[in-house]
Amino acid sequence: MGNAIRSTGGLEGKAVLVTGGGTGIGHACAAQLAADGAAVTICGRTEAKLTDSSKRIESVVGHGGSIRQIVADVTHEDSVREAIAFALEATGRLDGCVANAGGGGGIGPYHTQDMDEFLRVLHLNVLGTMLCVKHSVRHMVEAGGGSFVGMSSIAGHQTHPYFGAYTVSKAGIEEMMCNAADEYGARGVRFNSIRPGFIATEMMGGIPRDGSIYNSYIENTPMADVGQPTDVANLCRFLIGDESRWITGQRINVDGGHHLRRGPDFSEVVDAIHGKDVREGKAP
């Protein structure tokens, strides 16, 4: 089954930090890594979500793996530094980091975008990822190498009209991963981006399954379905593991082929919020 955790081992002795590990894709990535033997630390801003995630992960931990948690905000440098120091306590080293924490913002054409909201999304997605790179890479170099996974999106390379700062921020993450792969490759630290498509997470749960937006996703996905968080987690586990030792600077889609067609149609939402004239640029 696509939504099942498979425990095969291979990550024994590796310590990995997963940001945004309390829900959705972050939870699934942490669960798969711990199931295969990694000492996983999850962080996020809400302790209750982290606690729930940790309890669920405990039931699948295998091969000597473990799960621990710390409240952290990736947009605050001291908080990121503390989370990484906490992750180091598990084994005394850091072998991987999954920069999954992120989110979207206001939906609407660019001429309606609020500056503060636009910057909030950029800070969360781009700055948050950069701070994770800044404070994890030295420890991975000291460990003799490691793997950093940046969580991008299909929206980072395929147009998603009205997504505002989200598309810009995800494209920024991809370029950051490529540059970091070039900068730190000689030290054995790899950087790759994952591009999830429509994944059945809490964030996407608000899209009605009988509506035009959902249909626009399905119609533009060759596999005609919605992905599961474990589909992303399986790729994340591969990229963290030694099996991917010769893979760096890549941007890999997990989207059922959605990138082969076009992005979703959110015009219905924009019209409801701003009006059709605003969407078409006829009004401010």
N, C-alpha and C positions, 0 to 999 in steps of 0.2 A: 504493500500500500504506500502511496506517495506521502501520507501524513504520519508514517510510523518511524520511530527512532530505531536505527539499527546499531547494535553495539558490536564492533569488530576489533576494537583496540587499535594500537598504532600510535597513540599520542601519550603513552605513559611517560611521566617525568616532565612533560611540557606544561608551562604555566602561561595562561592566556587571560587577558582582560577583554571583556565584552561590554561596551557601553550601550546604554539603552536596553539592558538585558531583562527588564521587568515584564515586557510584553512582546507579542508578535514575533517578528523576525529575530530580534535580539534574543528573546527567550529560546526560540528554536535552535539558534546557533549555539548558545551556551549549553543547552541540553545535549546536542549531538557531540560537542567537544568533550563534555564531562563523561558521556556514555563511552567514549573511546579512550578514556584514561587521562584526560588533561585536568590539571588543577585550575579550575575556572573561577574567576572573580567577575561578578556582574555589578554594574553600577547604574544609577539612574537618580532622578530627583525625588521619587516617591517611595518611601520606605515600605509601605504596605504592598505595593506592586512587586518590589524586589523580594519581600518575604514570601509572597505567594508563589512567585517564580521559582525561588530556591526550593521550596517544599515540593513542588512538582518535579523539579530536576533531580532531587534526591532519590526519587523512585526509579530513575533510569541510569544513575551513575554506575559506571563499571570500570574494570581494568585498573583499579587503583585511583580513579579520578576523584574529584571533589568539587564542591560548590561553596562559595562564600560571597558575601555582598557588602557593599558600602554605598551610602548615599553620596552622590556627587553630581555637580552641574558642569557639563563639559565647556560651557562658555566662560567659566571662571578658572583662571590658570592655577591658582592655589588648590582648587578642588580637584583638578585633573592630576596635579602633582601628588596629592594625597592618595588618590585612587590607585595610581600606579605604584606608589610606595606600599600600599596595602596589598596589592596583587603580588608584589615581590616577596612578601612574607611567606607565601605558601611553599615555595621551593628555594627561595634565595636568588631567583633569576626570572627573566621574562622572555618567553619564546614567541609570543604572538599578541597582537592587539586587533580586535574587530571594532572599528569605529562605526557603530551602528546608530548611535543616538542622533536623532534628527527629526524634521517635521516640515510641514507646509505652512502656508499663510493665507492671506486674503486672496480670494478668487475674483478676477476681474481684468479688464484690459489695462495696459500699462499706464494709460492716462488717468486711471482711477486709483493707482497704487498709492497707499499711504507710506511715507518715507520711514516712519518708525517701525512699522510692521515689516517692510521690506528688509530693513537692516536687522531686525530680530531674526528673520529666517536665515539671512546670510551669516550672522554670528553663530546661530545654532548649528548649521550644517557645515559651513566652511571653516569658521574659526574654531569650532569644536573639534573638527577633524584635525586641523593643523596643530592644536594644542596637544592632542593625543600623539601625533607624530613627534612633536618637539620633545615630549617628556618620556616617550617609550623607546625611541630609537637607540639611545645610548646604552640602555640596558640590554637590548637585543644584540647590539654589537659586542658587548661584554660577554654575552652568552655564546658567542661564536656564530651568530646568525639568527634570523627569525623571519616572521611573516606578518605583514600588516595588511589588513583587508579594509578598504574604504567602501562604505555602503552608498552607492550611487542610485540610479534609477533609470528606467527606460526614458524618463523625461529629461535626463541629462544629455541626450543626443538626438531624440526624436521630438519634434515640436508638440507641445501640449498647450495650446492656446488658453490664455487666461490663468495660467498657473503662476504668473508673476515671478517672485524671487526663487521659487522652488527649482525651476528648470535651470536658472543661472547658477544656483548653489550646487546642484548636482554635477553640472558640467565642470564647475570649479574643483570639486572633489576629484574628478577623473584626471584633470590636468595635474593636480597636486600629487596624485599617486604616480603618474608617469615621471614627473620630475624627481620625486623622491626615489623611485626605482633606479633612476640614472645616478643620483647622488650617492646612494648607499649600497649599490649592487656589489661593489668591490669588497665591501665588508660583510657580505653574505645576508643582507637584509632585503627581503623582497616586498614589493608593494603592488597590489592589484585592486581593481574595482569590480564590484558585483553590481549588475544592473537588473534589479527585479522589475517585472512587469506588474500586472494586476495580481496581487497576492491577497489571499483571504485573511486579512489582519483586522484588528480593531479599527484602524484608521480608515480602511476601505469598507467597513461594515455598514456605514451609513448610506451607501449607495443602494437604492431599492433594486431588487432582482428582477422586477417587472417593468423597469423604466428605460428610457431612451439612453441614458448614460451607460448603464450596465450593458445594454445591447450593443452600444458602439464599441465597447471593449471586446465583447465576444465576437462580433462581426469582423473585427480587425486582428483577431488572434487565430492563426491557422489551426491550432489544436483545439479551438472552440471551447475553451474552459478557463477556469480561474486557477492560478497556482496556489500551493500551500506553503506556509512558512518553512516546512521541512525541505521543500525543493531548493530553497535558498541555503538552508543550513547544510545540505549535503555538499554544495559547492564550497561553502565556507570551510567546512571540515577538510576538504581536499586541499584547499589553498593554504591552510594552516599546517597541514601534514607534510612530511618529507617526500611524499609522492609527487609533490609539485615543485620540487627543489629547483627546477630549471625554467620555471614560469614566473616572470615578473613584468611589470609595466603593462598588464593586460586589462581590458575592459570587457567583461563577460556577461552576456545577457542570460537571464533566467526568466523567460517571458512567453514560452509556448509559441514563439515565432512572431510575436506582436511587432517587433522591430521591422519586419518585412513589409508592413503595411503603413498605417498612419495612427496618430494619437487619438484619444477619446474626444467625444463631443460634449463639452460642458456648457454649451450656449444656453441651454435651458436654465441652468443654475444662475448664470450671469444675468440673463434676462429677468429672473425673479429678484435678484439683488439690485441691479443697476438699471434695468430697462433695456429694451432692444435698441433704442436710439443711441444710448451710451455705448453699448457693445459695438455698434457699427461706426462709432466715432462721430456721430452727428450731434452729440451733446456732451458737455463736460461732466 
